[in-house]
């Protein structure tokens, strides 16, 4: 899947904290490229073995091996090779705002969120809502969604630019 996205972070009392925009590409198994372009540049890339996070403004990249926390992430929910029910419990299904919604809770402990709700139009995801431990809500709305596009393998490769500090192992 590929899409543009708009991501908003809301407080528990429904105040908007930040808005970000970007582009994502997902490919099974276990590969994604989640690129934030506005207001600042941040790349989160999984190549199936490692998870890279690159902050251009800080000239810093972190790399970590895949583990249960990564495989229970929202991006991996959409691009992983496991059955969704292996990593998540279905909490609720319902219809709202013209979408079919499914609310999931991660089975693994130590994740950064308590629930994920996905809104589908047919079989195409249109929105994600994540609730973290502080009851903050991250809302991600997808636009220009393309299902099963041809995505170059290089989309899921990260090579730190010259002069960038790399933190972590496995890279």
C-alpha positions in Angstrom: 0.0 0.0 0.0 1.1 3.6 -0.6 -0.6 6.8 0.5 -0.2 10.3 1.7 -1.1 10.9 5.3 -2.0 13.7 7.8 -1.2 12.8 11.4 -2.6 14.7 14.4 -1.7 14.3 18.1 -4.6 15.2 20.5 -4.4 15.4 24.3 -6.7 13.4 26.5 -8.9 16.5 26.9 -9.1 16.9 23.1 -6.6 19.7 22.5 -4.6 19.5 19.3 -0.9 19.4 20.0 0.7 18.9 16.6 0.0 18.1 13.0 2.4 16.3 10.6 2.1 15.3 6.9 4.0 12.8 4.9 4.0 9.8 2.6 4.1 6.1 3.4 4.8 2.8 1.6 4.1 -0.6 3.0 5.1 -4.0 1.7 4.6 -7.4 3.1 6.4 -8.9 4.8 7.7 -6.5 7.4 8.8 -3.5 5.3 7.6 0.0 5.5 8.7 3.6 4.8 7.0 6.2 6.8 8.3 9.6 5.7 7.3 12.8 7.5 7.8 15.9 5.3 6.0 18.7 7.1 6.7 20.5 9.4 10.0 18.7 9.8 11.7 15.8 8.0 11.7 12.4 9.8 12.0 9.0 8.2 11.0 5.7 9.8 12.1 2.8 7.7 11.8 -1.0 8.2 13.7 -3.3 5.9 12.5 -6.6 7.5 15.4 -7.0 9.8 16.0 -3.5 11.3 14.0 -0.4 12.1 15.7 2.9 11.2 14.6 6.3 12.4 16.4 9.3 10.8 15.9 12.9 12.0 17.4 15.2 9.3 17.3 18.3 11.5 19.4 16.6 14.2 21.6 14.7 11.7 21.0 11.6 13.7 19.8 8.0 12.9 18.9 5.2 15.3 18.8 1.6 14.3 17.3 -1.3 16.2 16.7 -4.9 15.4 13.1 -6.1 15.0 11.6 -7.4 18.2 8.1 -8.0 19.7 7.6 -4.2 20.3 8.3 -3.4 16.7 6.2 -6.2 15.4 3.3 -4.9 17.5 3.5 -1.4 16.0 0.7 0.2 13.9 2.9 0.1 10.7 3.6 -3.6 11.2 -0.1 -4.2 11.7 -0.5 -3.1 8.1 2.7 -4.6 6.7 3.6 -7.5 8.9 3.6 -11.2 7.9 1.7 -12.4 10.9 -2.0 -12.9 11.3 -3.4 -9.8 13.0 -4.9 -11.9 15.8 -1.4 -13.2 16.7 -0.5 -9.7 18.0 -3.8 -8.1 18.7 -7.1 -8.8 20.4 -10.2 -7.5 18.6 -12.0 -5.3 21.2 -14.9 -3.9 19.1 -16.2 -3.5 15.5 -18.7 -0.8 14.5 -19.7 1.6 11.7 -19.2 5.4 11.9 -18.4 8.3 9.6 -19.1 6.1 6.6 -16.3 3.7 7.5 -16.2 0.2 9.0 -14.1 0.3 12.2 -12.2 -2.3 14.1 -10.7 -1.6 17.5 -7.6 -3.7 18.5 -5.5 -4.0 21.6 -1.9 -5.2 21.5 -1.2 -8.5 23.2 2.4 -7.7 23.9 3.3 -5.7 26.9 5.7 -2.7 26.6 4.1 -1.2 23.5 3.7 2.6 23.2 -0.1 2.4 22.8 -3.2 0.9 24.5 -5.4 0.5 21.4 -5.5 1.0 17.7 -8.7 1.6 15.8 -8.7 1.3 12.0 -11.4 2.7 9.7 -11.9 0.9 6.4 -13.7 1.8 3.2 -14.3 -1.6 1.8 -10.9 -3.3 2.3 -8.9 -0.1 2.1 -7.7 1.5 5.3 -8.7 5.2 5.5 -7.9 6.2 9.1 -6.0 5.0 12.1 -6.5 6.2 15.7 -4.0 5.2 18.4 -4.5 5.7 22.1 -1.4 5.8 24.2 -0.9 5.3 28.0 -1.7 8.9 28.7 -4.9 8.7 26.7 -3.4 10.9 24.0 -4.9 10.1 20.6 -2.9 10.0 17.4 -5.2 10.3 14.3 -3.8 9.4 10.9 -5.9 10.0 7.8 -4.8 8.5 4.5 -5.3 10.1 1.1 -4.5 8.9 -2.4 -4.3 5.3 -1.2 -3.0 2.7 -3.7 -3.4 -0.9 -2.8 -0.8 -3.4 -4.2 1.3 -0.9 -6.1 4.8 -1.8 -7.4 7.2 -0.3 -4.9 10.9 -0.3 -5.6 12.9 -2.4 -3.1 15.1 0.7 -2.5 12.1 2.4 -0.8 12.8 0.1 2.2 16.6 0.6 2.4 18.2 3.2 4.5 21.8 4.3 4.2 22.8 7.1 6.7 24.0 10.2 4.9 27.6 11.3 5.4 28.2 13.0 8.7 25.1 11.5 10.4 25.5 10.1 13.9 24.2 6.5 14.1 22.9 5.2 17.4 22.2 1.6 18.2 23.2 -1.7 16.8 22.2 -4.1 14.1 22.8 -1.7 11.2 
